[in-house]
Structure formats: structure tokens, C-alpha cells
Amino acid sequence: MSAQELVLNIAVNLGRIGRYAYEGRRSRVEQFLSETEEYVRQLESAPMQPRFQKTFAAFKQSLNELTRDMRLDTFWAETAYAWANILTHRAKLAG
């Protein structure tokens, strides 16, 4: 997959994660977080545009925080939705 496709897959998963967090469905959140982390690993080794690297670094930090502190409250879900939106709009910059 190209960097752009990986970023879009991550964004879609973050939308799902946000929805499942609102619903309190922890097992589904964990499932999609795991899949998202695999996409992130693939993206780390994919050729990526320098303009996207700062966004990617900030996203990885936020994803680590979400994974470490899985509260599944409104703020947590909104953070996932925000990154889904950001990554969707910046996917073209990835590759």
C-alpha cells in the first residue's frame, strides 16, 4: 500500500474507534487500535513526503497517549475523531 492509502486506512479506523468509544465497546476499540498500530508500522517504513512527517510524528504521539490511557470518554473519542479528520485532509501530503 502507498503512504496515502495507509493514512486513509488509519483515518477510517480512527473514525470507527471514536464511534466505538462513544458506545463503550472496549473490545472493538482495542481491535481497531491494534489494526491501526499495524498500519502505522507499515507507514513508518513507507516512502513519505517530508511535508507530512511533522503531522505523522504528532499523530504517533497522540496515538500512544490514546492507547496508554483508554478512558473511552467523550474527550478520548473526540481526539480519535479529530485525528481521523486531520489525516483525511492531509493524506495527499503523505505520498
OpenMM code with the backbone's topology and positions (N, CA, C; nanometers):
from openmm import Vec3, app, unit

residues = "MET SER ALA GLN GLU LEU VAL LEU ASN ILE ALA VAL ASN LEU GLY ARG ILE GLY ARG TYR ALA TYR GLU GLY ARG ARG SER ARG VAL GLU GLN PHE LEU SER GLU THR GLU GLU TYR VAL ARG GLN LEU GLU SER ALA PRO MET GLN PRO ARG PHE GLN LYS THR PHE ALA ALA PHE LYS GLN SER LEU ASN GLU LEU THR ARG ASP MET ARG LEU ASP THR PHE TRP ALA GLU THR ALA TYR ALA TRP ALA ASN ILE LEU THR HIS ARG ALA LYS LEU ALA GLY".split()
positions = [
    Vec3(0.0833, -0.1186, 0.0000),
    Vec3(0.0000, 0.0000, 0.0000),
    Vec3(0.0874, 0.1243, 0.0000),
    Vec3(0.0378, 0.2259, -0.0641),
    Vec3(0.1104, 0.3532, -0.0656),
    Vec3(0.0913, 0.4244, 0.0675),
    Vec3(0.1741, 0.5251, 0.0911),
    Vec3(0.1628, 0.6035, 0.2142),
    Vec3(0.0248, 0.6684, 0.2227),
    Vec3(-0.0245, 0.7192, 0.1122),
    Vec3(-0.1560, 0.7839, 0.1114),
    Vec3(-0.2652, 0.6835, 0.1495),
    Vec3(-0.2603, 0.5630, 0.0949),
    Vec3(-0.3593, 0.4605, 0.1282),
    Vec3(-0.3519, 0.4212, 0.2748),
    Vec3(-0.2312, 0.4089, 0.3268),
    Vec3(-0.2153, 0.3754, 0.4688),
    Vec3(-0.2737, 0.4838, 0.5581),
    Vec3(-0.2476, 0.6089, 0.5233),
    Vec3(-0.3003, 0.7207, 0.6028),
    Vec3(-0.4531, 0.7194, 0.5997),
    Vec3(-0.5107, 0.6942, 0.4843),
    Vec3(-0.6569, 0.6896, 0.4750),
    Vec3(-0.7144, 0.5711, 0.5535),
    Vec3(-0.6460, 0.4574, 0.5512),
    Vec3(-0.6908, 0.3427, 0.6315),
    Vec3(-0.6865, 0.3761, 0.7810),
    Vec3(-0.5822, 0.4440, 0.8220),
    Vec3(-0.5705, 0.4860, 0.9622),
    Vec3(-0.6849, 0.5812, 0.9973),
    Vec3(-0.7138, 0.6755, 0.9085),
    Vec3(-0.8205, 0.7726, 0.9335),
    Vec3(-0.9561, 0.7031, 0.9476),
    Vec3(-0.9838, 0.6076, 0.8615),
    Vec3(-1.1101, 0.5341, 0.8697),
    Vec3(-1.1183, 0.4604, 1.0027),
    Vec3(-1.0097, 0.3956, 1.0400),
    Vec3(-1.0089, 0.3237, 1.1677),
    Vec3(-1.0307, 0.4181, 1.2853),
    Vec3(-0.9720, 0.5358, 1.2801),
    Vec3(-0.9912, 0.6312, 1.3895),
    Vec3(-1.1366, 0.6741, 1.4010),
    Vec3(-1.2053, 0.6862, 1.2887),
    Vec3(-1.3486, 0.7143, 1.2927),
    Vec3(-1.4243, 0.6017, 1.3609),
    Vec3(-1.3888, 0.4793, 1.3281),
    Vec3(-1.4513, 0.3637, 1.3932),
    Vec3(-1.4196, 0.3618, 1.5426),
    Vec3(-1.2955, 0.3888, 1.5753),
    Vec3(-1.2528, 0.3892, 1.7154),
    Vec3(-1.3323, 0.4929, 1.7943),
    Vec3(-1.3486, 0.6116, 1.7368),
    Vec3(-1.4266, 0.7156, 1.8041),
    Vec3(-1.5701, 0.6719, 1.8283),
    Vec3(-1.6309, 0.6120, 1.7270),
    Vec3(-1.7692, 0.5662, 1.7404),
    Vec3(-1.7811, 0.4573, 1.8473),
    Vec3(-1.6921, 0.3593, 1.8424),
    Vec3(-1.6981, 0.2517, 1.9420),
    Vec3(-1.6672, 0.3025, 2.0819),
    Vec3(-1.5830, 0.4034, 2.0916),
    Vec3(-1.5545, 0.4616, 2.2234),
    Vec3(-1.6804, 0.5256, 2.2806),
    Vec3(-1.7537, 0.5999, 2.1972),
    Vec3(-1.8804, 0.6597, 2.2423),
    Vec3(-1.9782, 0.5528, 2.2890),
    Vec3(-1.9755, 0.4383, 2.2207),
    Vec3(-2.0674, 0.3297, 2.2548),
    Vec3(-2.0175, 0.2457, 2.3723),
    Vec3(-1.8951, 0.2707, 2.4163),
    Vec3(-1.8389, 0.1945, 2.5276),
    Vec3(-1.7979, 0.0533, 2.4910),
    Vec3(-1.7703, 0.0297, 2.3649),
    Vec3(-1.7360, -0.1045, 2.3163),
    Vec3(-1.5842, -0.1219, 2.3149),
    Vec3(-1.5305, -0.1459, 2.4318),
    Vec3(-1.3858, -0.1545, 2.4524),
    Vec3(-1.3186, -0.2590, 2.3632),
    Vec3(-1.3785, -0.3754, 2.3470),
    Vec3(-1.3146, -0.4802, 2.2670),
    Vec3(-1.2997, -0.4377, 2.1209),
    Vec3(-1.3983, -0.3649, 2.0686),
    Vec3(-1.3883, -0.3174, 1.9303),
    Vec3(-1.2837, -0.2056, 1.9191),
    Vec3(-1.2778, -0.1194, 2.0200),
    Vec3(-1.1751, -0.0150, 2.0215),
    Vec3(-1.0375, -0.0806, 2.0202),
    Vec3(-1.0180, -0.1801, 2.1040),
    Vec3(-0.8884, -0.2495, 2.1098),
    Vec3(-0.8554, -0.3156, 1.9767),
    Vec3(-0.9550, -0.3758, 1.9124),
    Vec3(-0.9345, -0.4412, 1.7838),
    Vec3(-0.8846, -0.3411, 1.6793),
    Vec3(-0.9522, -0.2263, 1.6694),
    Vec3(-0.9145, -0.1296, 1.5666),
    Vec3(-0.7881, -0.0521, 1.6034),
    Vec3(-0.7611, -0.0368, 1.7323),
    Vec3(-0.6326, 0.0226, 1.7719),
    Vec3(-0.5175, -0.0677, 1.7286),
    Vec3(-0.5336, -0.1970, 1.7481),
    Vec3(-0.4300, -0.2921, 1.7084),
    Vec3(-0.4066, -0.2869, 1.5573),
    Vec3(-0.5147, -0.2856, 1.4810),
    Vec3(-0.5022, -0.2778, 1.3354),
    Vec3(-0.4377, -0.1458, 1.2937),
    Vec3(-0.4754, -0.0383, 1.3600),
    Vec3(-0.4197, 0.0939, 1.3300),
    Vec3(-0.2703, 0.0966, 1.3591),
    Vec3(-0.2295, 0.0361, 1.4694),
    Vec3(-0.0870, 0.0312, 1.5019),
    Vec3(-0.0088, -0.0440, 1.3953),
    Vec3(-0.0684, -0.1468, 1.3361),
    Vec3(-0.0019, -0.2187, 1.2274),
    Vec3(0.0122, -0.1287, 1.1048),
    Vec3(-0.0914, -0.0527, 1.0725),
    Vec3(-0.0816, 0.0426, 0.9615),
    Vec3(0.0268, 0.1467, 0.9887),
    Vec3(0.0375, 0.1908, 1.1124),
    Vec3(0.1401, 0.2895, 1.1486),
    Vec3(0.2790, 0.2292, 1.1278),
    Vec3(0.2982, 0.1049, 1.1677),
    Vec3(0.4284, 0.0389, 1.1471),
    Vec3(0.4618, 0.0321, 0.9974),
    Vec3(0.3619, -0.0001, 0.9163),
    Vec3(0.3845, -0.0052, 0.7721),
    Vec3(0.4177, 0.1333, 0.7171),
    Vec3(0.3483, 0.2330, 0.7676),
    Vec3(0.3704, 0.3697, 0.7197),
    Vec3(0.5095, 0.4199, 0.7574),
    Vec3(0.5591, 0.3777, 0.8720),
    Vec3(0.6932, 0.4199, 0.9153),
    Vec3(0.8006, 0.3759, 0.8174),
    Vec3(0.7788, 0.2655, 0.7476),
    Vec3(0.8803, 0.2175, 0.6532),
    Vec3(0.8448, 0.2506, 0.5077),
    Vec3(0.7342, 0.3185, 0.4864),
    Vec3(0.6945, 0.3565, 0.3505),
    Vec3(0.7565, 0.4908, 0.3141),
    Vec3(0.7844, 0.5113, 0.1850),
    Vec3(0.8323, 0.6433, 0.1438),
    Vec3(0.7226, 0.7473, 0.1693),
    Vec3(0.7614, 0.8562, 0.2334),
    Vec3(0.6643, 0.9583, 0.2701),
    Vec3(0.7230, 1.0957, 0.2423),
    Vec3(0.6358, 1.1871, 0.2044),
    Vec3(0.6778, 1.3238, 0.1759),
    Vec3(0.7251, 1.3928, 0.3045),
    Vec3(0.8317, 1.4703, 0.2970),
    Vec3(0.8798, 1.5431, 0.4151),
    Vec3(0.7739, 1.6353, 0.4757),
    Vec3(0.6836, 1.6891, 0.3918),
    Vec3(0.5798, 1.7800, 0.4429),
    Vec3(0.4830, 1.7101, 0.5382),
    Vec3(0.4753, 1.5784, 0.5300),
    Vec3(0.3819, 1.5028, 0.6143),
    Vec3(0.4465, 1.4548, 0.7445),
    Vec3(0.5765, 1.4554, 0.7523),
    Vec3(0.6467, 1.3944, 0.8655),
    Vec3(0.6128, 1.4589, 1.0002),
    Vec3(0.5965, 1.5893, 1.0049),
    Vec3(0.5625, 1.6567, 1.1305),
    Vec3(0.4234, 1.6141, 1.1793),
    Vec3(0.3295, 1.6076, 1.0871),
    Vec3(0.1941, 1.5622, 1.1205),
    Vec3(0.1980, 1.4184, 1.1704),
    Vec3(0.2744, 1.3357, 1.1018),
    Vec3(0.2830, 1.1943, 1.1388),
    Vec3(0.3436, 1.1782, 1.2778),
    Vec3(0.4462, 1.2550, 1.3078),
    Vec3(0.5095, 1.2474, 1.4405),
    Vec3(0.4102, 1.2889, 1.5498),
    Vec3(0.3359, 1.3951, 1.5263),
    Vec3(0.2362, 1.4404, 1.6245),
    Vec3(0.1261, 1.3362, 1.6404),
    Vec3(0.0843, 1.2770, 1.5297),
    Vec3(-0.0188, 1.1732, 1.5373),
    Vec3(0.0293, 1.0534, 1.6176),
    Vec3(0.1513, 1.0077, 1.5911),
    Vec3(0.2027, 0.8908, 1.6636),
    Vec3(0.2063, 0.9171, 1.8139),
    Vec3(0.2446, 1.0361, 1.8534),
    Vec3(0.2470, 1.0707, 1.9956),
    Vec3(0.1055, 1.0653, 2.0542),
    Vec3(0.0101, 1.1211, 1.9833),
    Vec3(-0.1285, 1.1204, 2.0295),
    Vec3(-0.1842, 0.9777, 2.0354),
    Vec3(-0.1526, 0.8966, 1.9345),
    Vec3(-0.1982, 0.7575, 1.9334),
    Vec3(-0.1418, 0.6812, 2.0526),
    Vec3(-0.0153, 0.7046, 2.0847),
    Vec3(0.0437, 0.6391, 2.2020),
    Vec3(-0.0297, 0.6785, 2.3292),
    Vec3(-0.0653, 0.8057, 2.3409),
    Vec3(-0.1384, 0.8521, 2.4587),
    Vec3(-0.2774, 0.7895, 2.4647),
    Vec3(-0.3458, 0.7813, 2.3511),
    Vec3(-0.4775, 0.7186, 2.3478),
    Vec3(-0.4693, 0.5714, 2.3873),
    Vec3(-0.3674, 0.5047, 2.3383),
    Vec3(-0.3525, 0.3624, 2.3673),
    Vec3(-0.3201, 0.3386, 2.5145),
    Vec3(-0.2350, 0.4233, 2.5716),
    Vec3(-0.1963, 0.4086, 2.7128),
    Vec3(-0.3107, 0.4402, 2.8076),
    Vec3(-0.3939, 0.5369, 2.7722),
    Vec3(-0.4992, 0.5844, 2.8622),
    Vec3(-0.6356, 0.5683, 2.7945),
    Vec3(-0.6806, 0.4444, 2.7830),
    Vec3(-0.8033, 0.4142, 2.7117),
    Vec3(-0.9252, 0.4373, 2.8016),
    Vec3(-0.9646, 0.5648, 2.8151),
    Vec3(-1.0770, 0.6020, 2.9019),
    Vec3(-1.2124, 0.5842, 2.8351),
    Vec3(-1.2167, 0.5948, 2.7045),
    Vec3(-1.3394, 0.5834, 2.6267),
    Vec3(-1.4458, 0.6843, 2.6683),
    Vec3(-1.4021, 0.8017, 2.7109),
    Vec3(-1.4962, 0.9093, 2.7418),
    Vec3(-1.5103, 1.0000, 2.6193),
    Vec3(-1.5882, 1.1060, 2.6327),
    Vec3(-1.6139, 1.1967, 2.5205),
    Vec3(-1.4854, 1.2601, 2.4687),
    Vec3(-1.3998, 1.3076, 2.5580),
    Vec3(-1.2746, 1.3705, 2.5154),
    Vec3(-1.1890, 1.2708, 2.4384),
    Vec3(-1.1806, 1.1489, 2.4882),
    Vec3(-1.0998, 1.0446, 2.4246),
    Vec3(-1.1515, 1.0193, 2.2832),
    Vec3(-1.2841, 1.0013, 2.2709),
    Vec3(-1.3442, 0.9749, 2.1401),
    Vec3(-1.3254, 1.0932, 2.0455),
    Vec3(-1.3407, 1.2144, 2.0970),
    Vec3(-1.3242, 1.3338, 2.0136),
    Vec3(-1.1806, 1.3470, 1.9626),
    Vec3(-1.0855, 1.3044, 2.0422),
    Vec3(-0.9454, 1.3065, 1.9970),
    Vec3(-0.9270, 1.2126, 1.8783),
    Vec3(-0.9867, 1.0935, 1.8861),
    Vec3(-0.9790, 0.9991, 1.7743),
    Vec3(-1.0449, 1.0588, 1.6497),
    Vec3(-1.1631, 1.1195, 1.6670),
    Vec3(-1.2315, 1.1826, 1.5538),
    Vec3(-1.1496, 1.2976, 1.4951),
    Vec3(-1.0876, 1.3760, 1.5797),
    Vec3(-1.0077, 1.4893, 1.5313),
    Vec3(-0.8928, 1.4400, 1.4436),
    Vec3(-0.8231, 1.3350, 1.4891),
    Vec3(-0.7133, 1.2821, 1.4089),
    Vec3(-0.7637, 1.2179, 1.2800),
    Vec3(-0.8809, 1.1557, 1.2837),
    Vec3(-0.9390, 1.0999, 1.1612),
    Vec3(-0.9575, 1.2114, 1.0586),
    Vec3(-1.0076, 1.3245, 1.1034),
    Vec3(-1.0304, 1.4393, 1.0157),
    Vec3(-0.8984, 1.4970, 0.9645),
    Vec3(-0.8048, 1.5169, 1.0540),
    Vec3(-0.6744, 1.5730, 1.0150),
    Vec3(-0.6062, 1.4846, 0.9119),
    Vec3(-0.6010, 1.3550, 0.9381),
    Vec3(-0.5309, 1.2629, 0.8478),
    Vec3(-0.6021, 1.2499, 0.7133),
    Vec3(-0.7339, 1.2567, 0.7139),
    Vec3(-0.8072, 1.2516, 0.5874),
    Vec3(-0.7689, 1.3703, 0.4996),
    Vec3(-0.7591, 1.4863, 0.5593),
    Vec3(-0.7262, 1.6064, 0.4826),
    Vec3(-0.5797, 1.6142, 0.4432),
    Vec3(-0.4936, 1.5485, 0.5161),
    Vec3(-0.3507, 1.5567, 0.4859),
    Vec3(-0.2960, 1.4329, 0.4160),
    Vec3(-0.3816, 1.3392, 0.3833),
    Vec3(-0.3368, 1.2139, 0.3194),
    Vec3(-0.2609, 1.2395, 0.1907),
    Vec3(-0.3021, 1.3396, 0.1147),
    Vec3(-0.2326, 1.3695, -0.0111),
    Vec3(-0.0892, 1.4123, 0.0120),
    Vec3(-0.0628, 1.4695, 0.1288),
    Vec3(0.0744, 1.5120, 0.1594),
    Vec3(0.1649, 1.3942, 0.1935),
    Vec3(0.1047, 1.2810, 0.2273),
    Vec3(0.1839, 1.1660, 0.2713),
    Vec3(0.2675, 1.1052, 0.1601),
    Vec3(0.2091, 1.0929, 0.0452),
    Vec3(0.2862, 1.0257, -0.0576),
    Vec3(0.2366, 1.0440, -0.1954),
] * unit.nanometer
topology = app.Topology()
chain = topology.addChain("A")
for resn in residues:
    res = topology.addResidue(resn, chain)
    for name in ("N", "CA", "C"):
        topology.addAtom(name, app.Element.getBySymbol(name[0]), res)
